[in-house]
């Protein structure tokens, strides 16, 4: 069951404060629209601390967030991407982001 929009930010903050990687799926689900930028930014900051290897969907989400016009969303996504090793698979995404 999906929580009401007003409860999402506190929920994300509680999940982040628990610092438990088992909450990663719930947080990754909140990184893209239609979630508000505050929720997305908090979710990205939380998963950024646990991210060691990324799946294809995570890469897609991070590049979408990094290109977001809201700095609060783009900054944590860029910080996560900065920690990752770029591969040929992401080359087109990096070029699109940087252009």
Buried (B, 14 or more C-beta within 10 A) or exposed (E): EEEEEEEBBEBBBEBBEEEEBEBBEBBBEBBBEEBBBBBBBBBBBBBBEBBEEBEEEBBBBBBBBBBBEEEBBBBBBBBBBEEBEEEEEBEEBBEEBEE
